[in-house]
Amino acid sequence: MQASSINKRLMGAEAGRGDTADTAFDVRSRMIVTLLCSAATVAVSSFEGQGVLFLASFLYTLSVRRYRALFIAYAGLSVMAGMAALFTFGISALVPSMPFTFRGLAVPFLRGAVMLNVVLPLALTCRIQELLTALKSMRLPFCIYIPGAVMIRFIPTFMNDIRQVAETLKIRGYNLSFGEMFRHPLMMLRLLFTPLLFRSLRTSEELGIAAELKGLEAGGRFVPFRSGAWTGRDTALVLLAVIVAALALYCHVTWGGESAGMR
């Protein structure tokens, strides 16, 4: 009974995502773009270079056409950025030796936004079996590619859990507006975040079990249902990512100036 419910949940989530997923690119090309952007955003520490990476990655994530998920993700990132700016401004007012600068605060959040822009397309458009096939084709150890696939697949599943918990609270008559959250933070912590915590723990366990149910073992032979095909679009995507990374490094070296220090 437990195994059938896990399979039903997993297949239902994948089927719903597959109807709207952008299948123009192979999983491996998206993974290469993600790794390249993660390396570039660490190497580039200037506002100008991060701006180039952010603009290119934002256009990349818009191609998935999952605008609602992108809006929710950026809403959460904006709230965190606003809180950080508020606290930083307060500290600078109390300690004049630590002045508040927009660039000093913007670079870390631009790094987070760049990673958000490249991870969301990978998580929202790829099935777990495609991820497992791509990760195992890289000859990675069993203890690396299984957790990697589960972590990437966890993002859309967690978004679905948020929607289910919110719908349940609305059915019970609770108001989930931002004003209500600020007026009754403890109640919202009990009604919203506590169920999400336990659902996240259960989801991570179910995704690990689902990987085993798909026939994966530490030394077993994995035969994918469908094999991905590398096309010219994937080559163009990777080359474009390399060009963008090189352009960001050029902007970092040329116009970075005093903002080129590590943030």
C-alpha positions, -999 to +999 in steps of 0.1 A: +000+000+000+028+024+009+048+016-022+017+020-045+010+054-029+046+065-035+045+054-071+011+071-076+023+104-062+056+104-081+040+095-114+013+120-110+037+148-102+059+138-132+030+136-156+018+170-146+052+185-151+058+167-184+027+183-200+042+218-197+079+210-196+102+224-222+119+194-238+140+213-263+172+207-243+188+176-229+192+171-192+230+170-195+232+204-212+211+219-185+233+203-159+264+217-176+249+252-177+241+249-140+277+238-131+292+265-153+271+293-138+278+281-103+315+283-110+312+317-127+291+333-100+318+323-074+347+336-096+329+369-104+326+391-074+318+425-090+284+441-095+290+445-133+299+408-139+270+395-117+247+418-136+257+401-169+252+366-154+218+376-139+205+390-171+215+360-192+202+335-166+169+354-162+163+351-199+172+314-197+147+307-169+119+327-188+122+301-216+106+275-193+074+296-191+067+287-155+060+323-145+041+316-113+068+294-098+094+321-108+073+348-093+069+329-060+107+322-059+116+358-065+090+370-040+108+349-013+142+362-025+130+398-024+117+394+011+150+381+023+168+409+004+146+435+020+151+422+055+189+420+049+189+456+036+169+468+066+192+452+091+223+463+073+210+499+072+203+498+109+238+485+117+254+512+095+234+538+114+247+525+147+282+518+136+294+545+112+326+525+104+304+500+085+287+521+058+257+508+039+264+503+002+240+490-024+267+471-043+281+454-013+246+440-005+235+434-041+263+411-051+254+382-027+218+383-037+226+385-074+246+353-069+216+337-053+193+349-081+217+335-107+217+301-091+179+303-088+176+311-125+196+281-136+184+255-110+147+262-116+147+251-153+166+220-144+142+211-115+110+220-133+116+204-167+135+172-160+120+139-148+137+120-120+145+091-143+162+115-168+182+130-139+193+096-127+203+085-162+223+117-168+240+115-134+249+079-137+262+084-172+289+106-157+303+077-138+296+093-104+295+072-072+262+058-061+263+079-029+265+111-050+241+108-079+212+094-059+212+124-034+218+147-063+187+136-081+166+136-050+177+172-041+169+185-076+136+166-077+127+179-042+122+215-055+090+209-076+077+184-050+081+209-022+063+235-043+034+211-046+035+205-009+032+242-002+002+244-025-015+215-008-010+229+027-022+264+016-054+249+000-060+228+032-058+259+054-081+279+030-107+251+032-105+253+070-112+290+068-078+305+076-066+337+059-031+334+044-025+370+035+007+387+043-010+410+068-024+381+087+011+365+088+025+396+104-003+400+128-003+364+140+032+350+133+031+322+159-002+309+146+011+309+110+042+292+122+021+264+138-004+261+109+019+266+079+056+259+086+052+230+109+032+209+084+056+219+057+086+207+078+071+172+084+059+170+047+094+178+036+109+151+057+084+126+044+089+138+008+127+133+010+122+098+023+097+090-005+119+103-032+148+081-020+124+051-019+111+060-054+147+059-068+150+023-054+117+013-068+129+024-102+154-004-101+185+013-088+210-004-067+246+003-056+260-022-081+230-029-103+226-023-140+203+006-148+184+005-181+165+038-188+130+038-202+141+064-228+175+077-235+183+114-240+197+126-273+222+154-275+213+178-303+226+210-319+204+230-295+222+216-266+256+224-281+244+260-288+231+263-252+265+252-237+285+275-261+262+304-252+267+297-215+305+297-220+303+330-239+282+346-212+306+334-185+336+348-204+317+381-209+310+383-172+346+377-164+356+404-188+332+429-172+345+419-138+381+426-148+375+457-169+347+476-150+347+458-116+368+485-100+365+487-062+336+462-062+359+434-074+367+423-039+352+391-025+316+396-012 
